[in-house]
């Protein structure tokens, strides 16, 4: 592996009909949407593992003992770990903080982006690895999505804050807290948070992902 001290974290849900890729159900039905989700997960893991960049971990939102996840573990020899947190931001923060406790850097991706290939992952890893011995390396890497979110985030460091936030007192990450997940504002707010932290950031080219029925023809043409 090129970066054995790094980690690639793949976030996903179990492929349960009615719970996976719900915005595609009007076009594919509940079972069809779940089947597509499973295909996307498998394809994402295959690209990540075969890139031979870094150890790959599958971080799941529920049911780590689900037969599909155990199959992925057997097929790709990846660890299956459970996400924890009240929302997507808290779960991403927990996974990245856990990985960075042992790794030099970590790259987190979802499973909705067929265009996120080994070369794209390599660009993200190289930018973060450069930080160790070059002044132009990055503390963070973002892979923008065309819809205003992002398909990849990578970190060399982690921001953990303590104290009151929104009239509540607890530890949190300023980078991931109170982001309107699932909206077109995610990328820009994340850029602002990174700027506020004073971290050096590298942005990769924007990619498209598969979220809505109108994305399906593009997916079919790629396949």
Backbone as a chain_set.jsonl record, in Angstrom:
{"seq": "XXXXXXXXXXXXXXXXXXXXXXXXXXXXXXXXXXXXXXXXXXXXXXXXXXXXXXXXXXXXXXXXXXXXXXXXXXXXXXXXXXXXXXXXXXXXXXXXXXXXXXXXXXXXXXXXXXXXXXXXXXXXXXXXXXXXXXXXXXXXXXXXXXXXXXXXXXXXXXXXXXXXXXXXXXXXXXXXXXXXXXXXXXXXXXXXXXXXXXXXXXXXXXXXXXXXXXXXXXXXXXX", "coords": {"N": [[0.829, -1.198, 0.0], [0.39, 2.277, -0.685], [0.037, 4.237, 1.28], [0.2, 3.149, 4.11], [-0.205, 4.01, 6.722], [-2.425, 5.549, 6.679], [-6.052, 5.987, 6.375], [-8.959, 4.909, 4.605], [-12.23, 5.715, 4.733], [-15.373, 4.394, 4.303], [-18.612, 5.38, 4.116], [-21.847, 4.145, 4.764], [-25.297, 3.002, 4.469], [-27.341, 0.168, 5.504], [-28.584, -2.045, 2.944], [-31.583, -1.861, 2.943], [-34.865, -2.289, 1.883], [-36.914, 0.529, 1.404], [-35.495, 2.061, 3.172], [-33.055, 2.669, 2.094], [-31.559, 4.79, -0.319], [-33.858, 6.451, -0.658], [-34.919, 8.586, -2.11], [-34.902, 7.685, -4.652], [-36.891, 5.865, -4.851], [-39.444, 6.512, -6.073], [-38.812, 6.156, -8.776], [-37.578, 3.644, -8.983], [-38.755, 1.877, -7.222], [-39.003, 0.427, -3.905], [-37.478, -1.931, -3.453], [-35.873, -1.978, -5.745], [-34.414, 0.406, -5.437], [-32.971, -0.21, -3.12], [-31.484, -2.368, -4.073], [-29.901, -1.092, -6.015], [-28.441, 0.583, -4.344], [-26.926, -1.344, -2.951], [-25.337, -2.284, -5.056], [-23.875, 0.033, -5.637], [-22.448, 0.351, -3.263], [-20.824, -1.958, -3.277], [-19.321, -1.483, -5.625], [-17.983, 0.871, -4.915], [-16.409, 0.039, -2.729], [-14.835, -1.835, -4.07], [-13.335, -0.2, -5.825], [-11.947, 1.38, -3.955], [-10.468, -0.505, -2.434], [-8.959, -1.843, -4.405], [-7.396, 0.207, -5.291], [-5.211, 0.252, -3.678], [-4.206, 2.141, -1.911], [-4.567, 2.759, 0.854], [-5.49, 1.227, 4.017], [-8.868, 0.115, 4.081], [-11.93, 0.964, 5.57], [-15.214, 0.045, 6.376], [-17.811, 1.946, 7.325], [-20.781, 1.747, 8.962], [-24.232, 2.703, 9.215], [-26.115, 1.336, 10.657], [-27.038, -1.914, 11.896], [-24.566, -3.667, 11.845], [-24.12, -6.384, 11.683], [-25.534, -7.21, 9.524], [-26.232, -9.319, 6.755], [-25.306, -8.491, 4.243], [-23.243, -6.67, 4.831], [-21.468, -8.349, 6.137], [-20.83, -9.972, 4.025], [-19.493, -8.102, 2.406], [-17.304, -7.637, 4.042], [-16.059, -10.157, 3.942], [-15.529, -10.349, 1.205], [-13.905, -8.152, 0.568], [-12.113, -7.861, 2.617], [-12.292, -5.83, 4.516], [-12.568, -3.859, 7.469], [-15.565, -3.704, 9.423], [-17.282, -1.174, 10.839], [-19.188, 0.683, 13.274], [-21.163, 3.567, 12.925], [-21.615, 6.399, 15.076], [-23.674, 8.83, 16.589], [-25.801, 11.778, 16.637], [-26.543, 12.986, 14.256], [-25.653, 13.229, 10.737], [-23.31, 14.792, 10.644], [-22.229, 14.515, 13.25], [-21.727, 11.781, 13.219], [-19.85, 11.528, 11.147], [-17.792, 13.069, 12.241], [-17.146, 11.522, 14.496], [-16.197, 9.148, 13.323], [-13.975, 10.045, 11.814], [-12.395, 11.207, 13.819], [-11.854, 8.947, 15.347], [-10.394, 7.4, 13.491], [-8.175, 9.08, 13.057], [-6.875, 8.931, 15.425], [-5.088, 6.903, 15.232], [-4.075, 7.037, 12.68], [-2.156, 8.739, 10.105], [-3.487, 10.348, 8.321], [-6.896, 10.642, 7.18], [-9.4, 9.696, 4.853], [-12.671, 10.28, 3.962], [-15.449, 8.897, 2.358], [-18.592, 8.593, 0.573], [-21.006, 6.355, -0.902], [-22.252, 7.047, -3.205], [-21.187, 8.006, -5.549], [-20.261, 7.261, -8.569], [-18.25, 8.27, -10.185], [-16.088, 8.724, -8.623], [-13.073, 7.683, -8.584], [-10.09, 5.533, -8.467], [-7.956, 7.208, -9.106], [-8.877, 9.71, -8.31], [-9.127, 9.328, -5.546], [-6.416, 8.938, -5.057], [-5.373, 11.466, -5.599], [-6.452, 12.909, -3.46], [-5.279, 11.62, -1.247], [-2.558, 12.095, -1.779], [-2.373, 14.886, -1.523], [-2.841, 15.238, 1.219], [-0.794, 13.682, 2.312], [1.43, 15.091, 1.474], [1.58, 17.15, 3.264], [3.113, 16.395, 5.375], [5.814, 16.822, 4.818], [6.069, 19.042, 3.217], [5.48, 22.493, 2.528], [3.308, 23.188, 1.021], [1.373, 21.331, 1.271], [-1.789, 19.885, 2.378], [-4.033, 20.432, 5.132], [-6.594, 19.618, 5.009], [-8.796, 18.079, 2.647], [-11.172, 18.55, 0.09], [-13.703, 17.096, -1.864], [-15.737, 18.382, -4.052], [-19.29, 18.18, -4.72], [-21.503, 18.309, -7.507], [-24.032, 19.137, -6.799], [-23.818, 20.854, -4.681], [-23.025, 19.737, -2.31], [-20.58, 17.544, -0.849], [-18.406, 14.938, -2.037], [-16.27, 13.774, -0.928], [-14.177, 14.026, 1.902], [-11.171, 14.768, 3.452], [-8.846, 14.562, 6.15], [-6.026, 15.702, 8.049], [-5.86, 16.497, 10.596], [-7.798, 17.1, 13.594], [-10.583, 18.871, 14.846], [-11.726, 19.505, 17.937], [-14.08, 20.746, 20.093], [-15.072, 22.081, 23.285], [-17.788, 22.911, 25.457], [-20.55, 25.32, 25.72], [-22.972, 25.149, 23.136], [-25.456, 26.297, 21.05], [-27.068, 26.628, 23.32], [-26.526, 24.307, 24.652], [-24.35, 22.089, 26.415], [-21.553, 20.38, 25.461], [-19.046, 18.23, 24.014], [-17.909, 18.888, 20.706], [-17.399, 19.049, 17.129], [-16.301, 21.798, 15.395], [-16.176, 21.825, 12.67], [-18.113, 20.094, 11.687], [-20.518, 20.514, 13.005], [-23.939, 21.501, 13.117], [-24.455, 21.748, 10.341], [-26.403, 22.077, 7.398], [-27.249, 19.304, 6.365], [-27.672, 17.495, 3.323], [-28.496, 19.57, 1.737], [-27.979, 22.244, -0.684], [-26.217, 23.947, 0.489], [-24.178, 22.812, 1.88], [-21.454, 22.429, 1.003], [-20.412, 25.078, 0.746], [-20.728, 26.07, 3.352], [-19.046, 24.334, 4.692], [-16.588, 25.013, 3.553], [-16.374, 27.583, 4.662], [-16.181, 26.962, 7.383], [-13.736, 25.569, 7.443], [-12.028, 27.613, 6.641], [-12.346, 29.299, 8.835], [-11.121, 27.768, 10.784], [-8.552, 28.045, 10.025], [-7.115, 26.241, 8.529], [-5.082, 24.732, 5.981], [-6.301, 24.019, 2.757], [-7.126, 21.774, 0.158], [-8.876, 21.62, -2.837], [-10.529, 19.328, -4.891], [-11.51, 18.437, -8.301], [-14.988, 18.977, -9.116], [-17.523, 16.471, -8.757], [-20.241, 14.324, -9.849], [-23.084, 12.869, -8.209], [-25.305, 10.14, -7.309], [-28.418, 10.683, -6.516], [-31.071, 11.372, -7.084], [-33.98, 10.698, -9.173], [-33.449, 11.938, -11.676], [-30.754, 11.61, -11.941], [-30.298, 9.066, -12.797], [-30.227, 8.414, -15.666], [-27.673, 9.386, -16.318], [-26.074, 7.761, -14.757], [-26.652, 5.291, -15.977], [-25.558, 5.71, -18.512], [-22.865, 5.837, -17.883], [-22.402, 3.279, -16.911]], "CA": [[0.0, 0.0, 0.0], [1.167, 3.505, -0.775], [-0.076, 4.992, 2.532], [-0.307, 2.176, 5.101], [-0.568, 4.67, 7.969], [-3.647, 6.336, 6.466], [-7.282, 5.206, 6.345], [-10.068, 5.308, 3.74], [-13.473, 5.39, 5.427], [-16.525, 4.351, 3.399], [-19.841, 5.517, 4.888], [-23.042, 3.663, 4.058], [-26.442, 2.426, 5.164], [-27.662, -1.182, 5.028], [-29.474, -2.016, 1.771], [-32.911, -2.301, 3.381], [-35.911, -1.636, 1.09], [-37.655, 1.56, 2.115], [-34.58, 2.85, 3.993], [-31.867, 2.998, 1.301], [-31.812, 5.55, -1.551], [-35.305, 6.661, -0.638], [-35.339, 9.54, -3.139], [-35.004, 6.96, -5.922], [-38.006, 4.915, -4.805], [-40.463, 6.768, -7.099], [-38.374, 5.673, -10.086], [-37.097, 2.261, -8.973], [-39.396, 1.068, -6.207], [-38.197, 0.278, -2.695], [-36.491, -2.99, -3.631], [-34.93, -1.554, -6.774], [-33.519, 1.407, -4.866], [-32.06, -0.91, -2.212], [-30.555, -3.157, -4.896], [-28.925, -0.161, -6.596], [-27.555, 0.989, -3.248], [-25.969, -2.429, -2.716], [-24.385, -2.278, -6.169], [-22.99, 1.178, -5.48], [-21.544, 0.055, -2.149], [-19.84, -2.94, -3.743], [-18.436, -0.848, -6.595], [-17.144, 1.82, -4.195], [-15.406, -0.725, -1.995], [-13.903, -2.429, -5.026], [-12.395, 0.83, -6.282], [-11.094, 1.806, -2.845], [-9.538, -1.575, -2.066], [-8.045, -2.129, -5.516], [-6.468, 1.329, -5.457], [-4.035, -0.073, -2.861], [-3.706, 3.38, -1.341], [-4.573, 2.724, 2.312], [-6.5, 0.317, 4.541], [-10.244, 0.573, 3.876], [-12.876, 0.62, 6.617], [-16.624, 0.257, 6.045], [-18.519, 2.496, 8.48], [-22.195, 1.531, 8.659], [-25.117, 3.481, 10.079], [-26.946, 0.435, 11.461], [-26.996, -3.351, 11.614], [-23.263, -4.119, 11.36], [-24.146, -7.829, 11.441], [-26.332, -7.485, 8.332], [-25.555, -10.284, 5.888], [-24.616, -7.794, 3.163], [-21.989, -6.123, 5.346], [-20.559, -9.47, 6.37], [-20.361, -10.374, 2.698], [-18.489, -7.123, 1.994], [-16.115, -7.897, 4.852], [-15.402, -11.348, 3.412], [-15.102, -10.142, -0.179], [-12.891, -7.108, 0.433], [-11.228, -7.881, 3.788], [-12.347, -4.514, 5.163], [-13.212, -3.826, 8.774], [-16.91, -3.137, 9.475], [-17.39, -0.399, 12.067], [-20.501, 1.305, 13.426], [-21.24, 5.009, 13.126], [-22.32, 6.854, 16.272], [-23.927, 10.257, 16.608], [-27.189, 12.177, 16.464], [-26.803, 13.342, 12.87], [-24.557, 12.848, 9.856], [-22.097, 15.49, 11.037], [-21.678, 13.885, 14.448], [-21.216, 10.454, 12.849], [-18.614, 11.728, 10.391], [-16.783, 13.535, 13.188], [-16.724, 10.399, 15.33], [-15.411, 8.208, 12.525], [-12.694, 10.655, 11.479], [-11.594, 11.335, 15.034], [-11.401, 7.597, 15.693], [-9.348, 7.002, 12.549], [-6.992, 9.918, 13.212], [-6.172, 8.565, 16.651], [-4.037, 5.957, 14.867], [-3.633, 7.237, 11.301], [-1.586, 10.036, 9.767], [-4.604, 11.087, 7.743], [-8.047, 9.807, 6.837], [-10.256, 10.18, 3.77], [-14.017, 9.728, 4.119], [-16.28, 8.975, 1.155], [-19.845, 7.859, 0.571], [-21.098, 5.312, -1.929], [-23.184, 7.534, -4.221], [-20.47, 8.716, -6.603], [-19.54, 6.331, -9.447], [-17.109, 8.926, -10.818], [-14.989, 8.817, -7.667], [-12.258, 6.516, -8.923], [-8.826, 5.385, -7.752], [-7.123, 8.392, -9.339], [-9.417, 10.784, -7.47], [-8.674, 9.015, -4.193], [-4.97, 9.142, -4.997], [-5.135, 12.906, -5.496], [-6.769, 13.319, -2.094], [-4.249, 11.085, -0.355], [-1.286, 12.763, -2.044], [-2.428, 16.235, -0.954], [-2.713, 15.133, 2.672], [0.531, 13.146, 2.618], [2.408, 16.152, 1.23], [1.638, 18.06, 4.412], [4.11, 15.917, 6.325], [7.175, 17.293, 4.534], [6.061, 20.166, 2.285], [4.664, 23.599, 3.027], [2.116, 23.379, 0.206], [0.432, 20.252, 1.499], [-3.083, 20.292, 2.914], [-4.603, 19.875, 6.359], [-7.894, 19.059, 4.649], [-9.106, 17.959, 1.221], [-12.598, 18.466, -0.218], [-14.14, 16.722, -3.199], [-17.078, 18.963, -4.195], [-20.33, 17.563, -5.539], [-22.158, 19.294, -8.367], [-25.285, 19.597, -6.194], [-23.562, 21.74, -3.556], [-22.485, 18.998, -1.175], [-19.262, 17.042, -1.217], [-18.332, 13.474, -2.178], [-15.065, 13.327, -0.223], [-13.478, 14.937, 2.799], [-10.011, 14.146, 4.063], [-8.253, 15.393, 7.195], [-4.812, 15.32, 8.765], [-6.015, 16.943, 11.97], [-9.201, 17.106, 14.004], [-10.982, 19.982, 15.701], [-12.695, 19.11, 18.966], [-14.382, 21.867, 20.98], [-15.886, 21.801, 24.462], [-18.494, 24.075, 25.974], [-21.933, 25.505, 25.273], [-23.299, 25.41, 21.733], [-26.91, 26.274, 20.923], [-27.617, 26.476, 24.67], [-26.242, 22.98, 25.197], [-22.942, 21.951, 26.706], [-20.978, 19.076, 25.168], [-17.97, 18.27, 23.046], [-18.371, 18.855, 19.326], [-16.445, 19.485, 16.123], [-16.793, 22.985, 14.704], [-16.22, 21.569, 11.234], [-19.268, 19.284, 11.304], [-21.713, 20.82, 13.781], [-24.981, 22.408, 12.614], [-24.437, 21.881, 8.892], [-27.697, 21.625, 6.862], [-26.946, 18.146, 5.515], [-28.655, 17.192, 2.285], [-28.875, 20.782, 1.015], [-26.939, 22.799, -1.548], [-25.368, 24.848, 1.271], [-23.199, 22.039, 2.65], [-20.076, 22.68, 0.568], [-19.992, 26.438, 1.061], [-20.586, 26.205, 4.803], [-17.845, 23.598, 5.085], [-15.462, 25.884, 3.19], [-16.291, 28.663, 5.646], [-15.701, 26.395, 8.637], [-12.308, 25.29, 7.279], [-11.344, 28.904, 6.659], [-12.36, 29.77, 10.212], [-10.138, 27.003, 11.546], [-7.222, 28.431, 9.583], [-6.431, 25.083, 7.958], [-4.824, 24.724, 4.548], [-7.305, 23.159, 2.122], [-7.016, 21.484, -1.263], [-10.14, 21.19, -3.441], [-10.433, 18.511, -6.089], [-12.587, 18.757, -9.248], [-16.35, 18.592, -8.72], [-18.066, 15.247, -9.33], [-21.684, 14.15, -9.702], [-23.476, 11.685, -7.463], [-26.601, 9.555, -7.652], [-29.344, 10.942, -5.42], [-32.44, 11.605, -7.521], [-34.298, 10.006, -10.432], [-32.826, 12.56, -12.843], [-29.358, 11.171, -12.025], [-30.224, 7.693, -13.28], [-29.71, 8.295, -17.038], [-26.213, 9.609, -16.293], [-25.488, 6.52, -14.221], [-26.772, 4.252, -16.987], [-24.61, 5.974, -19.597], [-21.538, 5.494, -17.388], [-22.308, 1.825, -16.837]], "C": [[0.864, 1.248, 0.0], [1.162, 4.276, 0.55], [-0.61, 4.065, 3.639], [-0.71, 2.808, 6.419], [-1.774, 5.6, 7.825], [-4.862, 5.406, 6.535], [-8.234, 5.784, 5.296], [-11.341, 4.802, 4.394], [-14.628, 5.478, 4.438], [-17.786, 4.342, 4.251], [-21.007, 4.933, 4.096], [-24.112, 3.155, 5.019], [-26.603, 0.97, 4.733], [-28.645, -1.103, 3.868], [-30.867, -2.577, 2.099], [-33.97, -1.577, 2.559], [-36.728, -0.661, 1.942], [-36.78, 2.444, 2.974], [-33.344, 3.302, 3.215], [-32.282, 3.703, 0.015], [-33.297, 5.885, -1.701], [-35.78, 7.638, -1.709], [-35.431, 8.895, -4.527], [-36.19, 5.998, -5.965], [-39.094, 5.231, -5.826], [-40.095, 6.226, -8.474], [-38.085, 4.184, -10.096], [-37.902, 1.327, -8.078], [-38.455, 0.852, -5.04], [-37.112, -0.785, -2.869], [-35.437, -2.598, -4.667], [-33.936, -0.531, -6.252], [-32.51, 0.76, -3.918], [-31.038, -1.739, -2.993], [-29.496, -2.262, -5.533], [-27.945, 0.297, -5.528], [-26.503, -0.082, -2.991], [-24.921, -2.49, -3.82], [-23.386, -1.138, -6.042], [-21.992, 0.965, -4.343], [-20.442, -0.888, -2.615], [-18.834, -2.293, -4.704], [-17.486, 0.133, -5.91], [-16.042, 1.097, -3.431], [-14.375, -1.333, -2.939], [-12.875, -1.404, -5.495], [-11.427, 1.228, -5.173], [-10.048, 0.749, -2.504], [-8.51, -1.807, -3.17], [-7.107, -0.973, -5.82], [-5.163, 1.086, -4.713], [-3.375, 1.187, -2.298], [-3.542, 3.281, 0.172], [-5.583, 1.68, 2.774], [-7.897, 0.935, 4.437], [-11.116, 0.068, 5.022], [-14.29, 0.95, 6.155], [-17.359, 0.686, 7.311], [-20.008, 2.503, 8.179], [-23.071, 2.228, 9.686], [-25.961, 2.616, 11.003], [-26.677, -1.006, 11.039], [-25.644, -3.823, 11.072], [-23.198, -5.616, 11.075], [-25.0, -8.203, 10.232], [-25.539, -8.368, 7.373], [-24.782, -9.606, 4.765], [-23.273, -7.256, 3.642], [-20.983, -7.234, 5.634], [-20.012, -10.013, 5.051], [-19.284, -9.41, 2.193], [-17.183, -7.325, 2.766], [-15.342, -9.094, 4.295], [-14.808, -11.105, 2.026], [-13.928, -9.187, -0.28], [-11.934, -7.015, 1.616], [-11.156, -6.51, 4.467], [-13.029, -4.645, 6.528], [-14.601, -3.212, 8.643], [-17.092, -2.49, 10.837], [-18.713, 0.359, 12.087], [-20.374, 2.798, 13.671], [-21.999, 5.312, 14.419], [-22.494, 8.367, 16.205], [-25.362, 10.571, 16.269], [-27.534, 12.574, 15.035], [-25.58, 12.97, 12.043], [-23.249, 13.52, 10.269], [-21.434, 14.857, 12.25], [-21.079, 12.524, 14.116], [-19.911, 10.561, 12.052], [-17.488, 12.165, 11.326], [-16.25, 12.379, 14.018], [-15.833, 9.434, 14.565], [-14.032, 8.782, 12.207], [-11.805, 10.811, 12.712], [-11.042, 9.979, 15.458], [-10.252, 7.172, 14.788], [-8.059, 7.777, 12.799], [-6.26, 9.668, 14.529], [-4.994, 7.643, 16.35], [-3.408, 6.245, 13.509], [-3.041, 8.621, 11.095], [-2.629, 10.942, 9.114], [-5.704, 10.108, 7.386], [-8.87, 10.499, 5.767], [-11.596, 9.489, 3.899], [-14.812, 9.959, 2.84], [-17.606, 8.273, 1.41], [-19.828, 6.82, -0.537], [-21.939, 5.753, -3.117], [-22.512, 8.11, -5.46], [-19.671, 7.741, -7.476], [-18.307, 6.938, -10.092], [-15.915, 9.063, -9.881], [-14.133, 7.564, -7.812], [-10.947, 6.509, -8.148], [-7.932, 6.607, -7.922], [-7.579, 9.553, -8.465], [-8.999, 10.567, -6.014], [-7.183, 9.272, -4.035], [-4.624, 10.619, -4.886], [-5.383, 13.401, -4.072], [-5.688, 12.859, -1.124], [-2.926, 11.817, -0.537], [-1.262, 14.164, -1.432], [-2.231, 16.202, 0.555], [-1.338, 14.618, 3.069], [1.606, 14.206, 2.449], [2.601, 17.044, 2.447], [2.736, 17.655, 5.385], [5.489, 16.519, 6.069], [7.232, 18.442, 3.528], [5.121, 21.25, 2.786], [3.389, 23.794, 2.22], [1.127, 22.232, 0.339], [-0.813, 20.751, 2.225], [-3.366, 19.664, 4.274], [-5.915, 19.165, 6.061], [-8.035, 19.03, 3.13], [-10.617, 17.839, 1.077], [-12.784, 18.023, -1.656], [-15.554, 17.234, -3.404], [-18.014, 18.081, -5.024], [-21.039, 18.655, -6.337], [-23.424, 19.868, -7.743], [-25.077, 20.484, -4.968], [-23.134, 21.043, -2.278], [-21.029, 18.638, -1.45], [-19.273, 15.516, -1.208], [-17.148, 12.909, -1.426], [-14.609, 14.425, 0.719], [-12.336, 14.163, 3.435], [-9.365, 15.101, 5.039], [-6.938, 14.804, 7.688], [-4.929, 15.653, 10.259], [-7.496, 16.997, 12.297], [-9.443, 18.233, 14.978], [-12.045, 19.501, 16.683], [-12.862, 20.265, 19.941], [-15.189, 21.374, 22.183], [-16.597, 23.073, 24.88], [-19.865, 24.237, 25.361], [-22.017, 25.779, 23.781], [-24.805, 25.265, 21.597], [-27.573, 25.975, 22.26], [-27.438, 25.086, 25.246], [-24.739, 22.892, 25.453], [-22.457, 20.547, 26.418], [-19.828, 19.263, 24.191], [-18.55, 18.189, 21.646], [-17.234, 19.273, 18.405], [-17.025, 20.682, 15.39], [-16.926, 22.759, 13.205], [-17.523, 20.894, 10.813], [-20.573, 19.649, 12.009], [-22.643, 21.773, 13.041], [-24.844, 22.725, 11.13], [-25.792, 21.383, 8.353], [-27.511, 20.486, 5.853], [-28.063, 17.872, 4.526], [-29.119, 18.402, 1.501], [-27.701, 21.265, 0.163], [-25.989, 23.731, -0.807], [-24.218, 24.13, 1.964], [-21.762, 22.405, 2.282], [-19.604, 24.062, 0.998], [-19.83, 26.635, 2.563], [-19.35, 25.478, 5.301], [-16.59, 24.384, 4.716], [-15.273, 26.985, 4.23], [-15.752, 28.148, 6.979], [-14.193, 26.125, 8.56], [-11.495, 26.578, 7.288], [-11.273, 29.454, 8.081], [-11.369, 29.041, 11.098], [-8.711, 27.378, 11.169], [-6.427, 27.29, 8.978], [-6.163, 25.306, 6.469], [-5.717, 23.663, 3.895], [-6.967, 22.978, 0.643], [-8.389, 21.024, -1.759], [-9.855, 20.431, -4.729], [-11.534, 18.934, -7.067], [-13.948, 18.265, -8.747], [-16.792, 17.334, -9.466], [-19.582, 15.218, -9.135], [-21.953, 12.884, -8.896], [-24.898, 11.272, -7.823], [-27.529, 9.696, -6.454], [-30.804, 10.929, -5.854], [-32.706, 10.877, -8.837], [-33.633, 10.61, -11.657], [-31.346, 12.202, -12.983], [-29.221, 9.799, -12.687], [-29.77, 7.569, -14.73], [-28.195, 8.489, -17.115], [-25.502, 8.368, -15.772], [-25.525, 5.427, -15.273], [-25.77, 4.454, -18.115], [-23.182, 5.635, -19.155], [-21.354, 3.985, -17.34], [-22.189, 1.208, -18.213]], "O": [[1.935, 1.277, 0.607], [2.162, 4.898, 0.907], [-1.762, 4.2, 4.05], [-1.481, 2.213, 7.172], [-2.1, 6.35, 8.745], [-4.723, 4.198, 6.729], [-8.306, 7.0, 5.119], [-11.51, 3.598, 4.588], [-14.836, 6.516, 3.809], [-18.01, 3.408, 5.022], [-21.143, 5.192, 2.9], [-23.864, 2.917, 6.201], [-26.06, 0.573, 3.703], [-29.46, -0.182, 3.815], [-31.264, -3.626, 1.593], [-33.974, -0.346, 2.537], [-37.167, -0.987, 3.044], [-37.243, 3.473, 3.466], [-32.657, 4.23, 3.642], [-33.224, 3.285, -0.659], [-33.904, 5.629, -2.742], [-36.916, 7.54, -2.173], [-35.97, 9.49, -5.461], [-36.459, 5.388, -7.0], [-39.64, 4.297, -6.413], [-40.978, 5.874, -9.256], [-38.319, 3.518, -11.105], [-37.749, 0.108, -8.165], [-37.249, 1.066, -5.161], [-35.964, -0.573, -2.48], [-34.248, -2.859, -4.481], [-32.751, -0.588, -6.582], [-31.336, 1.131, -3.909], [-29.867, -1.804, -2.617], [-28.323, -2.631, -5.586], [-26.745, 0.388, -5.785], [-25.323, 0.23, -2.832], [-23.744, -2.724, -3.545], [-22.196, -1.313, -6.305], [-20.829, 1.354, -4.45], [-19.261, -0.64, -2.372], [-17.632, -2.534, -4.599], [-16.315, 0.22, -6.279], [-14.879, 1.497, -3.48], [-13.181, -1.343, -2.639], [-11.682, -1.702, -5.556], [-10.232, 1.394, -5.415], [-8.876, 1.072, -2.309], [-7.32, -1.952, -2.89], [-6.12, -1.152, -6.534], [-4.127, 1.645, -5.072], [-2.151, 1.283, -2.222], [-2.508, 3.669, 0.715], [-6.451, 1.285, 1.996], [-8.078, 2.129, 4.676], [-11.05, -1.102, 5.399], [-14.529, 2.024, 5.602], [-17.513, -0.097, 8.249], [-20.456, 3.18, 7.254], [-22.718, 2.336, 10.86], [-26.468, 3.098, 12.016], [-26.154, -1.266, 9.955], [-25.579, -4.329, 9.951], [-22.336, -6.073, 10.324], [-25.174, -9.387, 9.943], [-24.333, -8.191, 7.201], [-23.718, -10.084, 4.371], [-22.272, -7.373, 2.935], [-19.785, -7.072, 5.4], [-18.866, -10.459, 4.98], [-18.282, -9.839, 1.621], [-16.095, -7.197, 2.206], [-14.116, -9.051, 4.188], [-13.722, -11.593, 1.712], [-13.044, -9.379, -1.115], [-11.035, -6.174, 1.616], [-10.096, -6.089, 4.93], [-13.948, -5.445, 6.705], [-14.8, -2.299, 7.842], [-17.062, -3.167, 11.866], [-19.288, 0.643, 11.036], [-19.588, 3.242, 14.507], [-22.907, 4.577, 14.806], [-21.579, 9.092, 15.813], [-26.068, 9.747, 15.687], [-28.698, 12.505, 14.641], [-24.593, 12.459, 12.572], [-22.193, 12.886, 10.246], [-20.216, 14.683, 12.275], [-20.043, 12.15, 14.665], [-18.984, 9.778, 12.26], [-16.361, 11.683, 11.212], [-15.042, 12.264, 14.224], [-14.83, 8.955, 15.094], [-13.028, 8.078, 12.319], [-10.6, 10.571, 12.647], [-9.89, 9.88, 15.88], [-9.247, 6.644, 15.264], [-6.971, 7.202, 12.758], [-5.142, 10.148, 14.719], [-4.023, 7.596, 17.106], [-2.32, 5.748, 13.216], [-3.375, 9.563, 11.813], [-2.642, 12.152, 9.336], [-5.478, 8.901, 7.299], [-9.02, 11.721, 5.769], [-11.667, 8.26, 3.943], [-14.847, 11.068, 2.306], [-17.734, 7.469, 2.334], [-18.769, 6.453, -1.045], [-22.305, 4.927, -3.953], [-23.191, 8.647, -6.335], [-18.524, 7.429, -7.156], [-17.406, 6.209, -10.507], [-14.839, 9.478, -10.311], [-14.435, 6.52, -7.234], [-10.714, 7.359, -7.289], [-7.229, 6.998, -6.99], [-6.752, 10.297, -7.939], [-8.572, 11.501, -5.335], [-6.739, 9.767, -2.999], [-3.696, 10.991, -4.168], [-4.62, 14.21, -3.545], [-5.239, 13.63, -0.276], [-2.246, 12.126, 0.442], [-0.242, 14.583, -0.884], [-1.53, 17.049, 1.109], [-0.773, 15.074, 4.063], [2.586, 14.222, 3.194], [3.67, 17.625, 2.633], [3.234, 18.491, 6.14], [6.258, 16.709, 7.011], [8.308, 18.784, 3.038], [4.092, 20.959, 3.395], [2.476, 24.486, 2.67], [0.146, 22.17, -0.402], [-0.875, 21.909, 2.636], [-2.992, 18.521, 4.536], [-6.304, 18.232, 6.764], [-7.461, 19.859, 2.424], [-11.267, 17.122, 1.837], [-12.106, 18.513, -2.558], [-16.5, 16.578, -2.969], [-17.58, 17.342, -5.906], [-21.153, 19.792, -5.881], [-23.852, 20.963, -8.109], [-26.042, 20.832, -4.286], [-22.904, 21.701, -1.263], [-20.334, 19.336, -2.188], [-20.038, 14.887, -0.478], [-17.024, 11.691, -1.294], [-14.648, 15.607, 0.379], [-12.517, 13.038, 3.9], [-9.329, 16.308, 4.802], [-6.758, 13.588, 7.739], [-4.169, 15.134, 11.077], [-8.345, 16.947, 11.406], [-8.606, 18.517, 15.835], [-13.147, 19.131, 16.277], [-11.889, 20.712, 20.548], [-15.898, 20.371, 22.099], [-16.086, 24.176, 24.687], [-20.302, 23.398, 24.573], [-21.227, 26.549, 23.233], [-25.373, 24.241, 21.978], [-28.511, 25.181, 22.339], [-28.108, 24.716, 26.209], [-23.951, 23.553, 24.776], [-22.904, 19.601, 27.067], [-19.665, 20.336, 23.61], [-19.553, 17.513, 21.416], [-16.218, 19.794, 18.865], [-18.116, 20.598, 14.825], [-17.711, 23.438, 12.544], [-17.988, 21.103, 9.692], [-21.631, 19.139, 11.641], [-22.193, 22.733, 12.416], [-25.093, 23.856, 10.712], [-26.281, 20.353, 8.817], [-27.604, 20.691, 4.643], [-29.245, 17.998, 4.848], [-30.035, 18.294, 0.685], [-26.583, 20.763, 0.275], [-25.05, 24.254, -1.407], [-23.368, 24.778, 2.575], [-20.944, 22.663, 3.165], [-18.515, 24.201, 1.554], [-18.891, 27.301, 3.0], [-18.679, 25.943, 6.222], [-15.631, 24.415, 5.487], [-14.148, 27.283, 4.63], [-14.955, 28.823, 7.63], [-13.46, 26.418, 9.504], [-10.409, 26.634, 7.866], [-10.251, 30.011, 8.483], [-10.836, 29.614, 12.049], [-7.769, 27.069, 11.899], [-5.2, 27.355, 8.915], [-6.928, 25.987, 5.787], [-5.867, 22.556, 4.414], [-6.568, 23.927, -0.033], [-8.996, 20.134, -1.164], [-9.037, 20.851, -5.548], [-12.408, 19.718, -6.696], [-14.036, 17.259, -8.043], [-16.482, 17.152, -10.644], [-20.132, 15.993, -8.353], [-21.153, 11.948, -8.901], [-25.598, 11.975, -8.552], [-27.441, 8.928, -5.495], [-31.679, 10.524, -5.088], [-31.77, 10.486, -9.535], [-33.285, 9.884, -12.588], [-30.744, 12.461, -14.026], [-28.122, 9.421, -13.093], [-28.975, 6.674, -15.02], [-27.52, 7.82, -17.898], [-24.455, 7.977, -16.288], [-24.543, 4.707, -15.452], [-25.196, 3.489, -18.62], [-22.375, 5.191, -19.972], [-20.291, 3.469, -17.682], [-22.1, -0.014, -18.337]]}, "num_chains": 1, "name": "protein.A"}
